[in-house]
Amino acid sequence: MDVVEIEQIGSYVGQDVTLKGWVYNMRSSGKIVFLLVRDGTGIIQCIVEKSSVPGELFETVSRLTQESSIEVSGFVRADKRAPGGYELGVKELRIIQVAEDYPITPKEHGMPFLMDHRHLWLRSTRQHAIIKIRSGLVKFIRDFFDSRGFLCVDTPIFTPNACEGTTTLFETDYFGDKAYLTQSGQLYNEATAAAFRKVYSFGPTFRAEKSKTRRHLIEFWMVEPEVAFADLDDIMKLAEEFVTEIVQRTLEKYRGLLEEVLQRDISALEKVQPPFPRISYDEAAKILEEKGTGFEYGNDFGGTDETVLAEGFDKPFFVHRFPSAIKAFYMEPDPEDSRLSLSVDLLAPEGYGEIIGGGQRIHDLALLEKRIRENNLPKKAFEWYLDLRRYGTFPHAGFGLGLERALAYICGLKHVRETIPFPRLINRLSP
């Protein structure tokens, strides 16, 4: 018999096949055992009838426990009542291992317990769906940039300097010198944009934020495009097209998982179509003042501020031109008001907050040197970055999208800890 995967089982109706997988669940009526078997690609119901199999085989089945690994052979038939629409009439079954008592059962478990057993929790239907959608989202992100002439260029994880500020750096010894885990690939993207015009990096980034909010991870993945000769408006248009495409492609491919497994409100995602609303920081601050949130002009938005702002929108929306004082040293000042920067955040509705941050970069050498001094940054560490302004400087812009935050929004998850196989949190480094 052919060894097949469950996701392809529909092509084998009326045939005998062999599956290799694990017992997801089982129940018995005495004369019939119903086995739910998963193989990593799907779940199928396997029927073992006492009257149709040797007594020895039926006795073997009774020894099975949740997550026991097995090889099972039988006849494939369509059945709309069965999970996935197909079932297997078992003819043979071989036990690979009878699992020990599985710690995760259908009963309710607390989050700390589930996180302690994350290595096993990934096998559950909900977690399986989330990580599967994550994999698809990664592909859609790459497809978007690859199809538009962007070159994927890797950036270092060890860096000699900060990108977003020194307060959230992980410091490490680098053969006697100080090095830091990267907060962003952006500075290096600016160098590669000068070589290749349109580039993006996609990899892990690290922030030593002592935050326990539902939106924060210590280690997360970020995609960061950078475009030569682009300005703030160019990059907002790119971000709008980008988010629209990855949301709609995810919805198209994973509608079933989103609706049936994650119970996501699909109508919310269907609204993700251009144009996205655009408001200035000043306008956003006024909204928060009118709503009496206690927000003080000149501060960055907190999670509550972002949630309140999102109440007025049913799709992602841009907030642009933040005060220069609260943005990174490399942000280009607004030529109409030097107190402001040509920066932008894209906020998701439904309380998911910022999913994109970016803007236009300073390309004037003297101004960049001044900003480095004002921020008390070590000029020596940035000499290579200043070279980009000495040798053929050019206007350029880019942004970063946090994969986990975007996935949490798309899947309708309450916390980003479910969006990555093994989350790193302020109080969690294991498993």
C-alpha positions, -999 to +999 in steps of 0.1 A: +000+000+000+011+036-007+022+056+024+002+088+021-002+121+040-037+129+054-039+163+035-039+143+003-063+116+014-091+128-008-071+116-039-073+080-026-110+074-020-118+038-028-082+027-023-061+010+004-034+032+019-010+034+048-007+063+072+020+071+098+012+094+126-001+098+162-033+091+181-049+124+186-080+110+204-099+078+207-133+065+219-150+031+218-185+018+217-173-017+227-175-032+193-161-002+173-131+020+182-129+054+166-094+066+163-085+102+154-051+101+139-029+131+130+002+131+109+012+167+109-007+175+077-042+168+090-065+146+111-086+116+099-110+093+117-100+057+116-126+030+122-117-003+138-146-027+138-143-058+160-162-079+136-139-070+106-104-073+121-085-101+138-091-102+176-054-097+181-055-064+162-086-052+182-067-060+214-037-040+201-059-010+195-071-011+231-035-005+243-032+028+226-029+061+245-031+097+234-001+106+212+010+070+207+028+067+174+014+042+149+013+029+113-022+022+102-035+008+069-070+006+055-096+016+030-104+052+023-140+063+020-157+097+019-180+106+048-193+141+053-198+134+090-161+126+096-135+152+104-121+164+071-148+146+052-130+112+049-124+082+071-102+051+070-116+016+075-087+000+094-074-034+082-039-033+098-023-014+126+012-014+140+023+003+172+056+022+170+054+034+206+027+035+233+030+070+247+033+077+284+004+095+300+001+127+279+001+158+301-021+179+279-057+166+279-090+179+266-096+195+301-088+232+307-052+240+315-037+272+328-015+293+305+017+288+326+012+250+324+007+252+286+037+274+281+058+250+302+047+223+278+050+244+247+070+217+230+039+195+233+012+222+230+022+228+194+005+195+185-030+208+194-054+219+167-053+256+175-016+259+179-010+238+148-033+262+128-015+293+140+020+281+131+007+268+098-007+302+090+026+318+101+045+297+076+021+308+048+024+345+059+062+343+057+058+331+021+034+358+012+057+384+026+086+372+006+065+368-025+054+404-023+089+419-022+104+393-046+078+400-072+085+438-070+122+436-077+134+437-041+165+418-032+166+399+001+199+408+018+207+393+052+219+416+080+240+408+111+226+396+144+257+408+162+261+446+159+285+472+173+259+499+179+223+506+187+196+512+161+165+521+181+180+533+213+204+520+240+178+512+267+166+479+251+199+464+240+211+429+248+249+433+254+273+405+250+311+401+250+326+398+215+362+386+221+368+415+245+347+441+227+311+450+234+285+437+209+247+438+209+220+416+196+203+434+167+172+455+173+168+460+136+185+454+103+176+488+090+210+506+092+226+478+072+196+479+048+205+515+041+239+503+029+226+476+007+199+499-007+228+520-020+241+490-038+209+474-050+182+502-048+154+480-034+162+456-006+146+438+024+159+418+053+138+392+072+151+377+104+151+376+142+155+408+162+158+414+199+145+440+224+154+439+261+121+456+270+110+447+305+074+445+293+047+420+301+021+433+277+003+410+252+020+428+223+057+422+233+082+395+227+119+396+236+128+378+203+107+384+173+109+383+135+108+415+114+107+422+077+124+455+067+123+469+032+144+499+023+140+519-009+165+543-025+151+576-037+118+570-018+101+595+005+075+592+032+046+591+008+063+564-013+068+542+017+033+546+030+020+536-004+043+505-003+032+496+032-005+499+022-001+476-008+020+452+012-004+448+042-034+445+018-017+417-002-005+396+027-038+398+046-059+390+016-036+361+005-037+347+040-075+350+041-078+333+007-056+303+016-064+298+052-101+309+055-111+275+068-085+275+096-093+311+105-130+306+107-134+271+119-104+266+142-095+301+153-131+315+151-117+347+135-142+373+124-134+372+086-154+403+078-128+423+097-101+411+074-121+415+043-121+453+050-083+455+046-084+472+013-068+505+001-069+533+007-059+532+044-069+563+065-041+587+073-039+610+102-011+631+116+004+628+151-012+661+159-046+649+148-041+617+168-031+636+199-062+658+196-084+627+194-069+613+226-073+647+243-110+648+234-115+613+247-099+622+280-072+595+281-047+617+299-023+616+269+003+643+269+014+658+236+050+650+228+049+614+242+048+583+222+016+563+221+011+535+247-010+504+241-041+520+256-036+551+234-033+529+203-065+510+212-084+542+218-073+556+184-083+524+167-119+527+179-125+551+151-113+528+123-123+494+109-091+488+089-054+496+094-046+533+095-015+555+093-003+580+119+025+601+105+049+630+115+057+621+151+078+645+171+115+641+163+123+638+200+105+605+203+118+589+171+152+574+162+181+597+155+181+590+118+146+602+110+144+630+085+129+662+099+096+675+084+107+704+061+075+723+071+081+719+109+115+708+121+100+697+155+084+668+136+099+639+117+089+622+084+080+591+103+049+568+103+033+540+122+006+517+108-018+507+135-042+477+133-078+480+144-094+459+171-068+469+196-038+452+180-017+484+179+014+491+158+023+465+132+046+488+111+070+515+120+091+534+095+098+566+077+122+587+057+159+587+067+183+617+071+205+618+040+224+650+049+258+643+064+260+673+087+225+668+100+231+632+108+264+640+126+245+665+147+218+640+156+244+615+167+259+641+190+225+651+204+217+615+212+251+609+229+259+581+205+295+570+199+304+585+165+332+559+160+306+531+159+287+549+132+315+560+109+305+533+084+269+545+085+281+581+080+301+569+049+267+563+032+262+601+033+298+609+022+298+588-009+267+594-030+241+603-005+205+599-016+169+603-001+156+569+011+129+554+032+117+521+047+098+504+074+097+473+096+068+449+101+067+427+131+057+393+119+042+382+152+021+413+157+008+410+122+000+373+127-018+381+160-040+406+142-047+383+112-056+354+135-074+374+161-052+363+190-052+379+224-014+375+230+016+373+207+030+344+227+010+320+205+024+334+172+059+319+175+068+283+181+089+290+212+083+325+226+108+344+246+092+366+272+106+386+301+099+357+325+104+328+300+135+313+284+123+277+283+115+254+266 
